[in-house]
Structure formats: C-alpha cells, structure tokens
C-alpha cells in the first residue's frame, strides 16, 4: 500500500516497476530483512537481463590482455549476504554468508544463468566491467584479494577466460 500511496510508479513500463518498488523499500526506515533485499536484488537482475539489449559487436576485436574486455551487456555482478540463488530451507530461510554471483543471459539460447564466483573472480569481473584492461584487472584483483600471482594461478586465469568466452560472457576486446 505504501508504494502506491507514497511513491507511485513513475514509469509506463511494467518491467521497471519492481525496481522502483525495491528502491522504496531500501529508503524506508522500517526495511525488510537483509535476505529479502538480497532476493529482490537477485530477482531484479534476472528481470533486467530478460529485457537487456543484445550486444553490438561492431567494436569488438580479438581478445587482447592490454585492451578493455567486451562483455555481453546482459550480465549483472552481485555481492550478497544470502544464497538467494538456491532454494530456501524448509523454514523459508536462505543460508547466510558471502555470495558473489554473475547472472547473465546466455547468447546461445537466451536462458538466464547464474555463476557462483570466488572473491578473486568477482573482483576481476568487477574491474573489467568498469573498463579496465584484462591484464591490469587481473593483477589488481589478485592484489586486492591478497592472492599471489603464481604460474598455477595464471593457468587458472587462462581457463577462466576461455570458459567465459565459450559461455559468450566475454566476447573479445573493445577496439582501441
């Protein structure tokens, strides 16, 4: 009731109304519990990705470590405190704990896919999403997470990039 009485939707697009509702919930003094807000963030990401635009690959070149990464626009990175991507317990509660996710729309069949990320992978994808070149994003993410750059880690990084390319999340690099 509060939503319609105090802050009615400002959009004519039905798909945007849930986002406005969650914004109102976050602004209220009497906010829902954290798991409810995490679930709302996750569900909004899924909804947004359902309607996200398809990629424009005109400025995409072969992947290069010194260039910014061309990511599929239909992705969202989430850092949550509850496992809202999994089913709740029999009591209706979600397991608590740090949960880093990449939610994206598969270019192959347009299904929404959720990847559970390590802190390092989340930090890396956050940096490349902001336009940082791949090589520096990898170094800085490792430093931020306190992870030593070893030959084994570099090999895991190469496997991760190959997997993300196969999934269509990494499309290449942005042309200089």
Residue frames as qw, qx, qy, qz and C-alpha x, y, z in Angstrom:
[[0.000, 0.884, 0.467, 0.000, 0.00, 0.00, 0.00],
 [0.338, -0.742, 0.085, 0.572, 2.80, 2.42, 0.85],
 [0.439, -0.053, 0.567, 0.695, 4.24, 2.06, -2.61],
 [0.152, 0.584, 0.624, 0.496, 1.16, 3.21, -4.45],
 [0.225, -0.901, -0.365, 0.063, 0.24, 5.88, -1.89],
 [0.388, -0.808, 0.119, 0.426, 3.64, 7.48, -1.26],
 [0.106, -0.570, 0.589, 0.563, 5.71, 6.80, -4.37],
 [0.814, 0.411, 0.349, -0.218, 3.59, 5.54, -7.24],
 [0.723, 0.082, 0.456, 0.514, 5.43, 4.22, -10.29],
 [0.066, 0.746, -0.137, -0.649, 6.98, 6.96, -12.43],
 [0.061, -0.276, 0.789, 0.545, 7.30, 4.72, -15.45],
 [0.745, 0.236, -0.038, -0.623, 4.87, 3.47, -18.01],
 [0.583, 0.324, -0.739, -0.100, 6.90, 0.27, -18.44],
 [0.865, -0.415, -0.063, -0.275, 5.63, -2.56, -16.26],
 [0.882, 0.083, -0.306, 0.348, 9.07, -4.21, -16.19],
 [0.289, 0.466, -0.338, 0.765, 10.54, -1.14, -14.41],
 [0.556, -0.638, -0.072, -0.529, 8.01, -1.11, -11.55],
 [0.888, -0.348, -0.250, 0.169, 9.72, -3.80, -9.42],
 [0.587, 0.193, -0.208, 0.758, 12.95, -1.77, -9.40],
 [0.147, -0.558, 0.034, -0.816, 11.09, 1.32, -8.22],
 [0.776, -0.526, -0.211, -0.278, 9.42, -0.75, -5.51],
 [0.843, -0.159, -0.262, 0.442, 12.75, -2.09, -4.23],
 [0.298, 0.399, -0.145, 0.855, 14.17, 1.46, -4.22],
 [0.465, -0.607, -0.054, -0.642, 11.27, 2.50, -2.00],
 [0.888, -0.380, -0.257, 0.024, 11.86, -0.48, 0.34],
 [0.704, 0.075, -0.245, 0.663, 15.52, 0.46, 0.74],
 [0.073, 0.480, -0.070, 0.871, 14.63, 4.09, 1.52],
 [0.619, -0.622, -0.278, -0.390, 12.14, 3.23, 4.28],
 [0.234, -0.617, 0.595, -0.459, 13.18, 3.41, 7.92],
 [0.741, -0.130, 0.592, -0.290, 11.47, 0.09, 8.54],
 [0.426, 0.502, -0.641, -0.396, 13.26, -2.01, 5.95],
 [0.971, -0.021, -0.139, -0.193, 12.77, -5.70, 5.21],
 [0.748, -0.497, 0.389, 0.206, 15.40, -8.14, 6.44],
 [0.064, -0.651, 0.592, 0.471, 18.65, -8.47, 4.51],
 [0.375, 0.031, 0.890, 0.257, 17.73, -11.77, 2.85],
 [0.407, 0.720, 0.540, -0.157, 14.59, -10.21, 1.40],
 [0.163, 0.889, -0.186, -0.386, 16.61, -7.36, -0.08],
 [0.245, -0.413, 0.795, 0.371, 19.20, -9.82, -1.43],
 [0.444, 0.348, 0.821, 0.084, 16.40, -11.84, -3.04],
 [0.333, 0.862, 0.262, -0.278, 14.96, -8.66, -4.54],
 [0.013, -0.758, 0.482, 0.440, 18.37, -7.72, -5.99],
 [0.334, -0.136, 0.889, 0.283, 18.76, -11.18, -7.49],
 [0.415, 0.562, 0.715, -0.035, 15.26, -11.24, -8.95],
 [0.227, 0.892, 0.020, -0.390, 15.70, -7.72, -10.36],
 [0.148, -0.546, 0.687, 0.456, 18.91, -8.82, -12.04],
 [0.373, 0.183, 0.889, 0.190, 17.08, -11.75, -13.65],
 [0.337, 0.782, 0.483, -0.206, 14.25, -9.46, -14.77],
 [0.064, 0.843, -0.250, -0.472, 16.66, -6.84, -16.17],
 [0.235, -0.357, 0.803, 0.416, 18.59, -9.47, -18.09],
 [0.467, 0.439, 0.768, 0.001, 15.41, -10.83, -19.62],
 [0.340, 0.889, 0.299, -0.071, 14.92, -7.45, -21.30],
 [0.355, -0.663, 0.336, 0.567, 18.58, -6.45, -21.82],
 [0.554, 0.731, -0.213, -0.338, 19.69, -5.44, -25.27],
 [0.949, 0.134, 0.129, 0.253, 21.68, -7.79, -27.44],
 [0.508, -0.541, 0.241, 0.626, 25.36, -6.99, -27.89],
 [0.502, 0.858, -0.059, -0.096, 26.60, -4.69, -30.62],
 [0.844, -0.250, 0.282, 0.382, 29.77, -6.40, -31.78],
 [0.537, 0.812, 0.035, 0.226, 30.92, -3.72, -34.25],
 [0.014, 0.872, -0.415, 0.260, 33.69, -2.53, -31.92],
 [0.838, -0.399, 0.369, -0.038, 34.82, -6.00, -30.76],
 [0.473, 0.644, -0.600, -0.037, 38.26, -7.30, -31.74],
 [0.808, 0.006, -0.567, 0.159, 40.18, -10.42, -30.79],
 [0.656, -0.746, -0.105, 0.040, 40.78, -10.67, -27.04],
 [0.532, 0.506, -0.334, 0.591, 43.94, -8.81, -26.02],
 [0.593, -0.432, -0.506, 0.454, 45.30, -8.51, -22.49],
 [0.290, -0.160, -0.111, 0.937, 46.13, -4.80, -22.85],
 [0.224, -0.269, -0.367, -0.862, 42.65, -3.76, -24.03],
 [0.496, -0.045, 0.459, -0.735, 39.34, -3.41, -22.21],
 [0.176, 0.125, 0.974, 0.070, 37.16, -6.52, -22.35],
 [0.468, -0.068, -0.332, -0.816, 33.97, -6.58, -24.41],
 [0.180, 0.097, 0.905, -0.373, 31.48, -8.22, -22.07],
 [0.126, -0.493, -0.766, -0.393, 27.97, -9.25, -23.00],
 [0.183, -0.361, 0.127, -0.906, 25.70, -6.40, -21.87],
 [0.765, -0.365, -0.261, -0.463, 23.24, -8.93, -20.45],
 [0.682, -0.076, -0.613, 0.392, 25.10, -9.62, -17.19],
 [0.367, -0.812, 0.090, -0.444, 25.00, -8.43, -13.58],
 [0.500, 0.178, -0.693, 0.488, 27.52, -8.91, -10.81],
 [0.586, -0.672, -0.139, -0.430, 26.06, -9.29, -7.33],
 [0.309, 0.226, -0.741, 0.552, 27.69, -9.41, -3.90],
 [0.633, -0.489, -0.265, -0.539, 25.06, -10.73, -1.49],
 [0.207, -0.442, 0.711, -0.507, 24.86, -11.93, 2.08],
 [0.702, 0.043, 0.595, -0.388, 22.50, -14.83, 1.42],
 [0.184, -0.093, 0.879, 0.429, 22.30, -17.75, -1.03],
 [0.514, 0.435, 0.320, -0.667, 19.12, -16.48, -2.68],
 [0.464, 0.425, -0.593, -0.502, 20.01, -18.22, -5.93],
 [0.228, 0.019, -0.972, 0.047, 19.33, -21.53, -4.17],
 [0.524, -0.529, -0.551, -0.376, 16.09, -22.86, -2.71],
 [0.303, -0.595, 0.401, -0.628, 15.32, -21.73, 0.84],
 [0.019, 0.104, -0.944, 0.313, 15.27, -24.16, 3.75],
 [0.229, -0.463, -0.844, -0.142, 12.04, -25.86, 4.82],
 [0.197, -0.647, -0.471, 0.567, 11.51, -22.87, 7.17],
 [0.338, 0.875, 0.304, 0.167, 11.69, -20.48, 4.20],
 [0.285, -0.883, 0.231, 0.292, 15.09, -19.04, 5.13],
 [0.715, 0.637, -0.232, 0.168, 18.11, -18.61, 2.90],
 [0.824, -0.241, -0.124, 0.498, 21.56, -19.68, 4.02],
 [0.041, -0.993, 0.083, 0.075, 23.59, -16.67, 5.10],
 [0.690, -0.334, 0.363, 0.529, 27.17, -15.95, 4.12],
 [0.078, 0.627, -0.354, -0.690, 29.03, -14.05, 1.43],
 [0.663, 0.380, 0.633, 0.120, 27.70, -14.94, -2.00],
 [0.048, 0.583, -0.346, -0.733, 29.21, -13.48, -5.16],
 [0.640, 0.406, 0.652, 0.008, 27.30, -14.11, -8.36],
 [0.077, 0.293, -0.467, -0.831, 27.44, -13.36, -12.04],
 [0.535, 0.479, 0.649, -0.251, 23.98, -13.58, -13.54],
 [0.062, 0.406, -0.488, -0.770, 23.91, -13.46, -17.33],
 [0.782, 0.418, 0.228, -0.402, 21.74, -14.27, -20.32],
 [0.612, -0.129, 0.677, 0.388, 23.20, -16.99, -22.49],
 [0.290, 0.514, -0.329, -0.737, 23.59, -15.78, -26.07],
 [0.031, 0.079, -0.947, -0.310, 23.03, -19.33, -27.31],
 [0.210, -0.434, -0.851, -0.209, 19.50, -19.85, -26.02],
 [0.186, -0.546, -0.027, -0.816, 18.66, -16.69, -24.01],
 [0.709, -0.525, -0.470, 0.032, 18.30, -18.59, -20.73],
 [0.208, -0.854, 0.298, -0.372, 19.36, -16.83, -17.54],
 [0.836, 0.040, -0.454, 0.307, 22.43, -18.46, -15.99],
 [0.418, -0.866, 0.190, -0.197, 23.85, -17.88, -12.51],
 [0.727, 0.294, -0.476, 0.398, 27.54, -18.46, -11.82],
 [0.634, -0.765, -0.035, 0.105, 28.84, -18.59, -8.24],
 [0.498, 0.726, -0.280, 0.384, 32.13, -16.68, -8.18],
 [0.699, -0.269, -0.323, 0.579, 35.18, -16.74, -5.99],
 [0.185, -0.877, -0.118, 0.427, 36.16, -13.41, -4.43],
 [0.345, -0.388, 0.481, 0.706, 39.02, -13.16, -6.95],
 [0.233, 0.349, 0.742, 0.522, 36.80, -13.83, -9.97],
 [0.032, -0.865, -0.497, 0.063, 34.21, -11.34, -8.70],
 [0.272, -0.765, 0.101, 0.575, 36.92, -8.69, -8.22],
 [0.341, -0.121, 0.633, 0.684, 38.29, -9.40, -11.70],
 [0.151, 0.554, 0.722, 0.386, 34.88, -9.18, -13.40],
 [0.129, -0.886, -0.329, 0.301, 34.04, -6.02, -11.47],
 [0.288, -0.605, 0.301, 0.679, 37.22, -4.39, -12.79],
 [0.237, 0.058, 0.714, 0.657, 36.76, -5.49, -16.40],
 [0.075, 0.729, 0.676, 0.076, 33.09, -4.41, -16.24],
 [0.147, -0.881, -0.119, 0.432, 34.36, -0.94, -15.35],
 [0.558, 0.827, -0.069, 0.019, 36.53, -0.91, -18.49],
 [0.361, -0.735, 0.555, 0.144, 39.91, -1.82, -17.03],
 [0.570, 0.487, -0.627, -0.210, 42.18, -3.79, -19.42],
 [0.938, -0.162, -0.273, -0.137, 42.30, -7.50, -18.71],
 [0.691, 0.203, -0.478, 0.503, 45.97, -7.75, -17.65],
 [0.028, 0.352, -0.413, 0.840, 45.83, -4.93, -15.12],
 [0.704, -0.347, -0.051, -0.618, 42.39, -6.04, -13.89],
 [0.908, -0.076, -0.407, 0.063, 43.84, -9.50, -13.15],
 [0.494, 0.229, -0.479, 0.689, 46.88, -8.10, -11.31],
 [0.204, -0.359, 0.253, -0.875, 44.84, -5.60, -9.29],
 [0.810, -0.302, -0.203, -0.460, 42.12, -8.13, -8.42],
 [0.829, -0.026, -0.483, 0.282, 44.77, -10.55, -7.15],
 [0.266, 0.271, -0.419, 0.825, 46.40, -7.79, -5.09],
 [0.467, -0.377, 0.047, -0.798, 43.04, -6.68, -3.66],
 [0.901, -0.242, -0.202, -0.296, 42.20, -10.27, -2.68],
 [0.423, -0.686, 0.584, -0.098, 45.67, -10.94, -1.27],
 [0.951, 0.148, 0.271, 0.027, 46.36, -13.70, -3.77],
 [0.338, -0.584, 0.544, 0.498, 49.89, -14.33, -5.01],
 [0.683, 0.609, -0.194, -0.355, 50.38, -14.40, -8.79],
 [0.536, -0.343, 0.756, 0.154, 51.80, -17.88, -9.32],
 [0.164, 0.209, -0.771, -0.578, 52.11, -19.87, -12.56],
 [0.011, 0.320, 0.946, -0.052, 49.22, -22.05, -11.34],
 [0.163, 0.647, 0.438, -0.603, 47.00, -19.01, -10.80],
 [0.192, 0.493, -0.396, -0.750, 47.86, -17.67, -14.26],
 [0.093, -0.012, -0.936, -0.340, 46.83, -21.06, -15.70],
 [0.064, 0.520, 0.797, -0.301, 43.53, -20.93, -13.80],
 [0.157, 0.621, 0.062, -0.765, 43.01, -17.39, -15.10],
 [0.167, 0.278, -0.686, -0.651, 43.51, -18.59, -18.69],
 [0.057, -0.266, -0.959, -0.079, 40.99, -21.40, -18.10],
 [0.096, 0.602, 0.550, -0.571, 38.50, -18.91, -16.61],
 [0.203, 0.532, -0.222, -0.791, 38.79, -16.53, -19.58],
 [0.148, 0.083, -0.866, -0.471, 38.37, -19.44, -22.01],
 [0.005, -0.421, -0.890, 0.177, 35.26, -20.61, -20.13],
 [0.136, 0.642, 0.323, -0.681, 33.75, -17.11, -20.08],
 [0.196, 0.396, -0.505, -0.741, 34.39, -16.77, -23.81],
 [0.101, -0.112, -0.955, -0.255, 32.77, -20.13, -24.50],
 [0.029, 0.554, 0.740, -0.381, 29.74, -19.02, -22.49],
 [0.204, 0.668, 0.427, 0.574, 29.54, -15.80, -24.53],
 [0.370, -0.856, -0.252, 0.257, 30.05, -13.57, -21.50],
 [0.270, -0.640, 0.359, 0.624, 33.45, -12.39, -22.76],
 [0.703, 0.653, 0.264, -0.092, 33.10, -11.51, -26.43],
 [0.691, 0.417, 0.011, 0.590, 36.63, -10.26, -27.07],
 [0.368, -0.378, -0.179, 0.830, 38.22, -6.86, -26.52],
 [0.236, 0.900, 0.277, -0.239, 36.99, -3.38, -27.30],
 [0.648, 0.510, 0.126, 0.551, 38.75, -1.84, -30.28],
 [0.438, -0.367, -0.169, 0.803, 41.20, 0.91, -29.28]]
